[in-house]
Amino acid sequence: MFSDPSKTRVVRKTKPTFSVIWQSNATTGHSWSLKNYDSGLVVPLGHRFYPPEDKKLLGAPGYEKWTFKVKPRAFTVPHTTSMNLIYARPGDAQGAKVINFRVVTKK
């Protein structure tokens, strides 16, 4: 279910939106935030935290789903871009986890 950051996301013009899903545990104060992306090619549409299904497991991790849309100009020629998300407590980058992944556009 979780996204593999080592796999490149291939986005086609016929379906310009894509999502990534990362494990997240809101009870620790940590959350994912968008660190770096090419705003000329990609638009973040939003993200949402999903708690664990089993409500009896206090402190168990859930996941965050991030959804993006690739702008039409990104399909005029193939593009490759990198995106970064960081998992940390607000204002506390020490020990933060960074995920890097690539997005490639195709007609």
Secondary structure, DSSP 8 states (H G I E B T S, - for coil): ----TTS-EEEETTB-EEEEEEEE-GGGT-EEEEEE--TTTEEEEEEEEE--S-TTSTT--EEEEEEEEE-GGGGSS--EEEEEEEEEETTEEEEEEEEEEEEEEE-
